[in-house]
């Protein structure tokens, strides 16, 4: 709940900005709860600030939210499991029974969710530069001040991030190429074809496995390929689904309870991220399709 007072002009101005600030934080962090915490922290900082020194309140708030979000992202990077504790329950799983969804609204929602998944593969500075500039039109010089970088360096960060998300900028759904890359990975994993696995995995791929005992994160194509048979075995009897608008696999036990959910992020023909959820508690939080 907000601690702001509607009779305070500064509070009223803040409330007018709250939805936008929450949207910025959510795009940065991919978690509604974390976004709310960031916005509330921004209000606390504003309440301690001499507002007479603030010439552009909206810009000041955007900068503060950006800096707090950046701190959260960097903290997650130091503790990779932290970025998944809250976010996994927000995974949206739907059956992928046709080459492309026919409902434009559903497709647009999937693309929005897919963007969050791809953004999670970016470094903190890349993510902030892309989100603030491309999604919220914040000038590069202001973003550079948040990052402590030059305007030119900030533009390069945004450009690098933009290339990584180009595959889902337009509402095209999960394309044939993405499906083929995932299928090639699963086939290679089942066959133990290490060279083929390295071909379809991005060198900096991140594998995240959510188990009952905690989250295990593996980084790098060589390391992920070495354990790829685990992902393949979980998907052997699986069914094709969309996970946040991206290609995935869901499998069930014989009694009909969910066994695992796999989600793949594919960029430029290579897998940049794999999320595997096998924790029954996390699976229970998801609204999953029934077994075929």
Secondary structure, 3 states (H helix, E strand, C coil): CCCCCCCCHHHHHHHHHHHHHHHHHHHHHCCHHHHHHHHHHHHHHHHCCCHHHCCCHHHHHHHHHHHHHHHHHHHHHHCCCHHHHCHHHHCCEEECCCCCCCCHHHHHHHHHHHHHHHHCCCCHHHHHHHHHHHHCCCCHHHHHHHHCCCHHHHHHHHHHHHHHHHHHCCCCCCCHHHHHHHHHHHHHHHHCCHHHHHHHEEEEEEEEEEECCEEEEEECHHHHHHCHHHHHHHHCCCEEEEECCEEEEEEECCCCCEEEEEEEEEECCEEEEEEEECCHHHHHHCCCCCCC
